[in-house]
Amino acid sequence: MVKKTEHILNYYLISKLTLLSVLIIPLVGQDTSKVIVKNDSTFYPGKPLIMSLLIPGLGQVYNKEPLWKPSLFIATEIVSITSIFYANKKADEIRLDYQKYADENWNIQNWWNFTQSGPTTVENNGLYFTDNKLKAMRDYVGTHHLTVHLKGDLVNLFNTEFLTSDSLSLLSSYLDSDDVTMVKDRHYYENIGKYDQFVGGWSDVSTNWYWEEKDVGDSTEIIIKTPKKQSYLDERYKSNQWLSFAKFSVSAMMFNHVISGLEAVYANRINKNNKTRKDSKDINLDLGLLFNPSNKTGIGGLSFRLNF
């Protein structure tokens, strides 16, 4: 039993020495060896980008940026959305007002009568109603037209429910009938204010018409107006300005999403780079041999040092 134990002990010692020699032999001929281990870092910019594209400022919160950054993007988003709704609301309110104003001050009967009989005031600022420069206001047929809606017996009479204003002479006897109405769509409200052809429909045209010159680049253009038509145009202009502001607010909101997304990616990259530089300090592993003069091989052991 003792011999068996000695054999086992000898085998253990031999195995231990063999393992030690495997570790030591590669170190013979040098005092130290150094192993450098680098930390790895992977950059994923997609998450903060998508977050900020969906909700501006959210990517900045994810990046743990200073509070003022996400606050700025979120505030811009709130202001933009508020501006969009407010501007559209104002534009719609003014639109309803100027459409009501037009319904009260422009009608097809006035238009027909004016083109047939002319105005009470035949001259304005040196130009007469019959002047060739003002011919657009004298004829109901022109480059643009309105749509007339027929009802009742008139549908059977004309075999159609709709006619254009170019056929106004066919309807002249029925213009005061409830069976003749105008199709008051967007084009209708644009045309009666934009084109001289329809100026005769305004209720004050007979006595208060006037003309202005408009610079169109290489030449000037005659614009025929009345005070009521001008008031109508002013209100349309205000409405369109509010619509333009709403469009600007939409653009600002879109840019806010994009800028927030790009800034989130940039900040995330900077944060990752800083973290990588901080964490990528070398981890130094030094292995060395200790000298022992009393040992036949001169080796007294191993030295181990880890720097990080």
C-alpha positions in Angstrom: 0.0 0.0 0.0 2.9 2.3 0.8 4.6 1.4 -2.5 1.4 2.1 -4.4 1.2 5.5 -2.7 4.8 6.3 -3.5 4.2 5.4 -7.2 1.2 7.7 -7.3 3.2 10.5 -5.6 6.1 10.0 -8.0 3.7 10.1 -11.0 2.1 13.3 -9.7 5.5 14.9 -9.2 6.7 13.9 -12.7 3.4 15.2 -14.2 3.8 18.5 -12.3 7.4 18.9 -13.4 6.5 18.1 -17.0 3.7 20.8 -16.9 6.1 23.2 -15.4 8.7 22.6 -18.0 6.1 23.2 -20.7 5.5 26.6 -19.2 9.1 27.5 -18.5 10.9 26.3 -21.7 9.3 28.9 -24.0 10.6 31.6 -21.5 14.2 30.5 -21.6 16.4 33.0 -23.2 14.3 36.0 -22.2 13.7 37.8 -19.0 10.0 38.8 -19.5 7.2 38.4 -22.0 4.2 40.7 -22.5 0.6 39.9 -23.7 -1.6 42.8 -24.7 -5.4 42.3 -24.8 -7.6 44.9 -26.4 -11.2 45.5 -25.6 -13.6 45.3 -28.6 -16.3 47.8 -29.2 -19.2 47.7 -31.7 -21.2 50.8 -32.8 -25.0 50.5 -33.5 -26.4 54.0 -34.5 -29.8 52.7 -35.7 -31.7 52.8 -32.4 -31.2 56.4 -31.5 -31.8 57.4 -35.2 -35.1 55.6 -35.4 -36.2 56.9 -32.0 -35.5 60.5 -33.0 -37.1 60.2 -36.4 -40.3 59.0 -34.7 -40.2 61.4 -31.8 -37.6 64.2 -31.9 -35.5 64.3 -28.7 -36.1 60.6 -27.8 -32.8 59.6 -29.3 -31.1 62.3 -27.2 -32.7 60.9 -24.1 -31.5 57.4 -25.1 -28.0 58.8 -25.5 -28.2 60.4 -22.0 -27.3 63.8 -23.5 -27.7 67.1 -21.6 -31.4 67.8 -20.8 -31.5 70.9 -22.9 -30.9 69.0 -26.1 -34.0 66.7 -26.0 -36.0 69.6 -24.5 -35.1 71.7 -27.5 -36.2 69.1 -30.1 -39.4 68.3 -28.1 -40.3 71.9 -27.7 -39.7 72.5 -31.5 -42.0 69.6 -32.2 -44.8 70.9 -29.9 -44.5 74.4 -31.4 -44.6 73.1 -34.9 -47.6 70.9 -34.4 -49.4 73.8 -32.5 -48.6 76.2 -35.4 -49.9 73.7 -38.0 -53.3 73.3 -36.3 -53.6 77.0 -35.4 -52.6 78.3 -38.9 -55.0 75.8 -40.7 -57.8 76.8 -38.3 -57.3 80.5 -39.0 -57.0 79.9 -42.8 -60.3 77.9 -42.7 -62.1 80.6 -40.6 -61.1 83.3 -43.1 -62.0 81.1 -46.0 -65.5 80.6 -44.7 -65.8 84.4 -44.2 -64.7 85.4 -47.7 -66.8 82.7 -49.3 -69.8 84.0 -47.4 -68.8 87.5 -48.5 -68.6 86.4 -52.1 -72.0 84.7 -51.9 -73.5 87.9 -50.7 -71.8 90.2 -53.3 -71.4 88.2 -56.5 -74.1 86.4 -58.5 -74.6 85.2 -62.0 -77.6 87.5 -62.7 -75.4 90.6 -62.1 -72.7 89.1 -64.3 -75.1 88.5 -67.2 -76.7 92.0 -66.9 -73.3 93.7 -66.8 -72.1 92.0 -70.0 -75.3 92.9 -71.8 -75.9 96.5 -70.6 -72.5 97.7 -69.4 -71.8 99.9 -66.4 -73.4 103.1 -65.2 -69.9 104.7 -65.0 -68.4 104.3 -68.4 -65.0 105.9 -67.8 -62.3 105.5 -65.2 -58.8 107.1 -65.0 -58.7 107.8 -68.8 -60.0 104.5 -70.0 -63.6 103.9 -71.2 -65.6 100.7 -70.7 -65.5 100.2 -74.5 -61.7 100.5 -74.7 -60.0 97.4 -76.2 -57.9 97.1 -73.0 -61.0 96.4 -71.0 -62.7 94.0 -73.4 -62.3 91.1 -70.9 -64.9 92.5 -68.6 -67.5 92.9 -71.4 -67.9 89.3 -72.5 -69.0 86.3 -70.4 -67.2 83.9 -72.8 -63.5 83.7 -72.2 -60.5 81.5 -71.4 -62.1 80.4 -68.1 -65.6 79.4 -67.2 -67.8 78.6 -64.2 -70.1 75.6 -63.9 -73.9 76.0 -63.6 -76.0 73.4 -61.8 -79.6 72.9 -63.2 -82.5 71.4 -61.3 -86.1 70.6 -61.8 -87.6 71.1 -65.2 -84.5 72.7 -66.6 -82.7 69.3 -66.4 -85.3 67.8 -68.8 -85.3 71.0 -70.9 -81.5 71.0 -71.5 -81.1 67.2 -71.1 -78.2 67.8 -68.7 -77.7 68.7 -65.1 -74.6 70.9 -65.7 -73.7 73.6 -68.2 -70.7 75.8 -68.4 -71.0 79.6 -68.2 -70.2 79.8 -71.9 -73.8 78.8 -72.4 -75.1 81.7 -70.3 -77.2 83.1 -73.1 -79.3 79.9 -73.2 -80.0 80.3 -69.5 -80.6 84.1 -69.5 -84.4 83.7 -69.0 -83.9 81.4 -66.0 -81.1 83.1 -64.1 -83.4 84.3 -61.3 -84.9 80.8 -60.9 -84.1 78.7 -57.9 -83.4 75.9 -60.4 -80.2 77.6 -61.5 -77.3 77.7 -59.1 -73.6 77.9 -59.3 -71.2 75.0 -58.5 -69.3 76.8 -55.8 -66.1 74.8 -55.6 -62.5 75.9 -55.2 -62.3 77.0 -58.8 -65.4 79.1 -58.6 -64.1 81.1 -55.6 -60.7 81.5 -57.3 -62.1 82.5 -60.7 -64.5 85.3 -59.5 -61.6 87.1 -57.8 -58.8 86.3 -60.1 -60.0 87.0 -63.7 -61.4 90.2 -65.2 -63.9 88.1 -67.2 -66.0 87.7 -64.0 -65.7 91.2 -62.6 -69.2 92.0 -63.8 -70.8 89.7 -61.2 -69.8 92.0 -58.3 -72.6 94.0 -57.0 -70.7 97.4 -57.0 -69.2 97.0 -60.5 -71.7 99.2 -62.3 -70.6 102.4 -60.5 -67.3 101.6 -58.8 -65.2 99.6 -61.3 -61.6 100.7 -61.8 -58.4 99.4 -63.3 -54.8 99.0 -62.3 -51.6 98.1 -64.0 -49.7 95.0 -62.9 -46.1 94.4 -63.8 -45.7 90.9 -65.3 -42.0 91.2 -66.3 -41.6 92.2 -69.9 -44.9 94.0 -70.0 -47.8 95.4 -67.9 -51.2 93.9 -67.5 -54.5 95.6 -66.9 -56.4 94.4 -63.8 -60.1 95.4 -63.4 -61.4 95.6 -59.9 -64.1 96.9 -57.7 -63.9 97.8 -54.0 -65.8 94.7 -53.0 -63.7 92.5 -55.3 -60.5 94.0 -53.7 -61.8 93.3 -50.2 -62.5 89.8 -51.3 -59.0 89.4 -52.6 -57.5 90.8 -49.4 -59.3 88.2 -47.4 -58.2 85.4 -49.7 -54.6 86.7 -49.4 -54.8 86.5 -45.6 -56.1 83.0 -45.8 -53.4 81.9 -48.2 -50.8 83.5 -45.9 -52.0 81.3 -43.0 -51.9 78.3 -45.3 -48.3 79.1 -46.3 -47.4 79.4 -42.6 -49.0 76.0 -42.0 -46.9 74.5 -44.8 -43.8 76.2 -43.3 -44.6 74.7 -39.9 -44.9 71.2 -41.6 -41.5 71.7 -43.1 -40.0 72.8 -39.8 -41.5 69.8 -38.1 -40.0 67.4 -40.7 -36.6 69.1 -40.5 -36.8 68.8 -36.7 -37.2 65.0 -37.0 -34.3 64.7 -39.5 -32.0 67.0 -37.5 -32.8 65.3 -34.2 -32.1 61.9 -35.9 -28.7 63.0 -37.3 -27.7 64.7 -34.1 -28.6 61.5 -32.2 -26.4 59.4 -34.5 -23.5 61.9 -34.2 -23.8 62.1 -30.4 -24.1 58.3 -30.1 -20.9 57.9 -32.3 -19.0 60.4 -30.1 -20.1 58.7 -26.9 -19.1 55.3 -28.3 -15.7 56.6 -29.5 -15.0 58.2 -26.1 -16.0 55.0 -24.3 -13.9 53.0 -26.6 -10.9 55.2 -26.0 -11.5 55.0 -22.3 -11.9 51.2 -22.2 -9.2 50.4 -24.8 -6.3 51.1 -22.4 -3.8 48.2 -22.8 -4.1 45.3 -20.4 -0.5 44.3 -19.7 0.3 40.8 -18.7 3.9 40.4 -17.7 5.5 37.0 -17.0 9.1 36.8 -15.8 11.6 34.3 -14.4 13.1 34.8 -10.9 16.8 34.1 -10.6 18.1 31.7 -7.9 21.9 31.1 -7.8 21.5 28.0 -5.6 19.4 26.3 -8.3 21.3 24.3 -10.9 19.2 25.9 -13.7 19.3 29.3 -12.1 15.6 29.6 -12.0 14.0 30.4 -8.7 10.4 30.8 -9.8 8.0 32.8 -11.9 7.0 36.5 -11.6 3.5 37.5 -12.6 2.2 41.1 -13.0 -1.1 42.4 -14.4 -1.5 46.0 -15.3 -4.9 47.5 -16.3 
